[in-house]
Amino acid sequence: MLSSVVTNTVQPCENTKPQRSATSSDAGAFFWAYTEEPHRTRRQAIIKAHPEVVTKLCGPEPLTKYVVLAVVALQLMCAVLLQNTPVLSLPFLFTAYVVGATANQNLFLAIHEISHNLAFRAPLANRLFAILANLPIGIPYSAAFRPYHLTHHKSLGVDGLDTDLPTALEAFFLDSLLGKAFFCTFQILFYAIRPMMVYQLPLTRIHLLNIITQVTFDLILVRYAGTGSLAYLIMSSFLAGSLHPCAGHFIAEHYVFENPSKIVKDPLNSVPVPETFSYYGPLNLLTYNVGLHNEHHDFPAVPWTRLPMLHQTAREFYAELPHHKSWTWVIWQFIWDREVGMWCRVKRKEGGRKVEGWREDEIGANERVGAAITGVK
């Protein structure tokens, strides 16, 4: 089947030897790498070649708060207008899919942006604003998302830490056409439940505030606008992580779509399997440029409005990397292509290095040097 990935020649990388598990068949094993994730190396090379990236591009984006407020207002307006519309009616479902799912996916990714302290300079202001952005989603998750997501950055592909990775149990039961279709339809539930199955976060004051604020908001909405309004918001969140074009980013970001050659699979060679893929298409306009995912992992402290500038500035580092041009095609190929499935992820047993404290260029803007972040492994 025609691949959704636009590929270029992948150059060998010294000391990087991803391979299939020796105890499993090629169709039933993850790719295993035995060195650190690739973004730190590229980040250092880009900083050396373009030091202005750090000084000019990193830091909060003031526009973010206005976009978030506008989308929150849009969703609340739709929820109120649909309060008396039957949930299974065509107008309700159409609005929830076209407007609501797109808007809530935008808010998912606003919270992603805010988790890197890119809405305000003060970390606490970002935590509180994320709770506000969480309101139309209907379920409290912004406080829990941040530590899991920052661990994803710090421990990309590390088995038992990176909760973006499917578990072996998921891969075993869902690696079929029907299984992959089921996963794509309900992937928002997998991303919500899986992290708690991998490791649990301590309950902090910001978690409690997130829960109390969301439950209070939901009760007030039901009290004054009816259950239909809350149903609209919950349906929007579900559809945002289901068979929706914008939901393609969940799969496009780290699943390996190109069938690696025998040379790559041979542990005696040193040809890497790419493990992060960017998307360059129009849906980035609705999703805080999350499609520029290699760029984001390289520099988490660069906000969404400046990621295209990063791409242009360091174009020589990104031009040859495999990338996607359609999230819709990503979902289609993931389901129908027998060569692509739940096992097509790069894993590593360890992080490859010990990091002392947190740095802005590693997980986000304005992180205190040496400070611990509760729940981040």
GUFIPA-648840 format. One line per field, with one value per residue (C-alpha): x, y, z. Coordinates in steps of 0.02 Angstrom, whole numbers. Last residue first. Layout:
GUFIPA-648840
east <- (X ...)
north <- (Y ...)
up <- (Z ...)
END
This chain:
GUFIPA-648840
east <- (506 397 264 307 429 598 698 881 867 693 595 556 516 496 559 739 794 728 829 776 877 1022 991 1056 1087 1028 847 839 751 721 568 535 356 278 206 32 21 92 143 -36 -93 -279 -294 -132 -152 -323 -270 -113 -213 -322 -166 -100 73 181 369 532 683 789 731 740 922 959 802 872 809 658 601 634 531 390 402 386 196 186 303 490 529 504 652 703 540 443 544 523 339 299 125 87 74 -47 -184 -303 -172 -74 -222 -153 -8 172 171 326 385 474 551 662 738 925 1057 1202 1223 1262 1088 1010 838 899 984 829 736 617 434 396 255 346 226 289 195 74 -29 -84 -79 -218 -340 -356 -439 -569 -596 -581 -489 -585 -742 -730 -695 -840 -956 -907 -940 -1107 -1161 -1126 -1245 -1375 -1375 -1458 -1406 -1420 -1395 -1300 -1175 -1159 -1125 -995 -906 -899 -831 -699 -643 -636 -536 -411 -391 -359 -228 -147 -142 -50 -104 50 53 28 134 101 -84 -118 -38 -146 -316 -329 -223 -320 -485 -439 -393 -572 -603 -420 -397 -554 -497 -327 -408 -522 -376 -263 -132 -257 -235 -45 -10 -122 -42 133 91 66 194 132 155 343 405 386 483 582 526 556 611 631 497 373 413 358 195 157 199 89 -62 -108 -144 -237 -350 -517 -658 -781 -666 -748 -665 -486 -432 -469 -367 -225 -235 -205 -49 17 -5 88 237 254 309 139 69 223 252 284 118 37 72 -1 -149 -173 -157 -305 -394 -373 -434 -582 -618 -602 -712 -842 -855 -861 -898 -1005 -1096 -1138 -1189 -1308 -1381 -1405 -1498 -1425 -1404 -1576 -1563 -1623 -1451 -1381 -1367 -1289 -1156 -1119 -1092 -982 -879 -853 -808 -676 -610 -596 -515 -385 -344 -322 -209 -98 -64 59 183 301 489 613 633 759 894 878 866 997 1132 1109 1246 1294 1114 1062 1194 1145 962 1004 1092 955 821 887 831 972 1053 1001 854 721 590 433 390 254 266 455 437 484 630 765 666 669 816 870 1059 1123 1310 1346 1201 1177 1090 906 877 715 539 367 262 82 140 59 0)
north <- (511 666 643 798 909 919 1079 1072 1229 1302 1275 1438 1367 1185 1006 993 1167 1243 1127 1007 928 807 701 524 454 319 330 144 -8 73 66 114 91 -12 -150 -73 -81 -47 -185 -249 -79 -53 29 128 174 253 344 414 459 572 647 698 759 651 660 566 676 747 928 934 969 1077 1176 1242 1421 1369 1236 1350 1487 1361 1318 1502 1515 1349 1397 1353 1284 1103 1121 956 873 1018 1022 836 863 1000 925 1004 1169 1235 1118 1213 1290 1128 1054 1133 1013 977 828 784 610 545 372 359 183 203 121 51 -125 -286 -281 -315 -235 -81 -185 -294 -138 -42 -41 145 187 193 261 415 573 508 404 541 668 577 642 801 704 627 441 455 571 729 622 581 761 827 695 751 934 897 785 928 1039 903 878 1045 1226 1296 1146 1042 1184 1216 1033 1023 1180 1113 946 1034 1153 1015 899 1030 1098 923 892 1061 1015 853 671 565 498 316 211 108 73 255 308 185 253 422 382 220 311 441 297 235 237 221 73 -15 8 -60 -213 -241 -237 -334 -289 -252 -400 -416 -230 -186 -319 -265 -91 51 190 365 316 337 269 80 53 208 269 452 469 657 705 570 612 790 720 613 758 879 769 743 927 948 797 843 779 897 951 1123 1160 1103 1272 1346 1210 1246 1429 1380 1276 1411 1548 1438 1421 1612 1665 1638 1536 1430 1346 1176 1109 1262 1194 1024 1111 1206 1039 965 1131 1120 941 1012 1138 1010 887 1020 1103 963 812 890 1000 853 745 876 927 743 694 568 693 770 961 1053 1105 1130 1320 1309 1185 1283 1443 1353 1280 1448 1534 1401 1422 1612 1600 1477 1587 1737 1643 1579 1749 1794 1658 1605 1576 1509 1582 1724 1672 1484 1480 1619 1489 1419 1294 1249 1260 1149 1018 1017 996 857 757 789 740 568 470 390 229 47 50 -85 -98 -177 -357 -461 -442 -464 -625 -628 -687 -582 -425 -315 -199 -20 -3 173 177 285 350 292 417 403 439 533 483 558 453 410 249 176 0)
up <- (1800 1807 1944 2041 1948 2034 2024 1971 1866 1878 1718 1629 1457 1417 1425 1367 1312 1473 1582 1717 1856 1835 1681 1679 1507 1387 1440 1470 1397 1228 1117 936 882 743 854 850 663 492 371 354 290 316 487 493 309 336 496 412 257 364 444 273 221 332 362 334 378 237 248 439 484 330 369 532 513 410 533 682 598 569 757 804 820 913 1053 1061 1234 1178 1058 974 1021 946 785 762 793 671 664 832 739 870 809 695 579 585 490 331 306 353 472 571 615 770 787 633 628 639 527 627 558 652 731 559 560 467 332 315 262 372 319 319 437 605 735 827 777 647 767 887 744 653 782 678 538 655 682 872 989 946 935 1121 1171 1068 1141 1317 1273 1189 1333 1453 1355 1340 1528 1557 1537 1714 1828 1700 1671 1858 1890 1751 1813 1991 1930 1827 1965 2096 1984 1926 2102 2167 2033 2071 2256 2218 2201 2167 1989 1944 1829 1672 1705 1748 1584 1485 1540 1454 1300 1276 1298 1166 1052 1044 857 810 928 864 684 734 813 665 543 660 790 928 1046 1043 1026 1172 1283 1229 1290 1169 1192 1235 1417 1405 1571 1572 1411 1366 1196 1235 1416 1442 1317 1368 1549 1511 1443 1595 1711 1612 1575 1757 1787 1622 1645 1721 1608 1522 1382 1385 1555 1518 1449 1621 1707 1584 1636 1817 1777 1658 1788 1912 1794 1777 1603 1526 1380 1341 1508 1423 1490 1409 1235 1278 1360 1196 1108 1201 1175 986 993 1089 950 809 902 940 770 641 751 888 763 651 799 869 701 651 808 929 1071 1050 1042 1198 1263 1088 1098 1272 1219 1059 1159 1286 1145 1060 1224 1260 1082 1101 1273 1207 1057 1171 1292 1152 1074 1213 1157 1296 1272 1145 970 984 1108 1087 898 883 918 741 697 875 934 788 830 1014 971 846 982 1109 985 942 1097 1195 1139 1134 1016 1007 868 936 904 823 635 635 733 915 1022 937 970 817 799 827 823 853 888 736 635 457 342 306 122 98 136 121 237 198 117 -38 0)
END
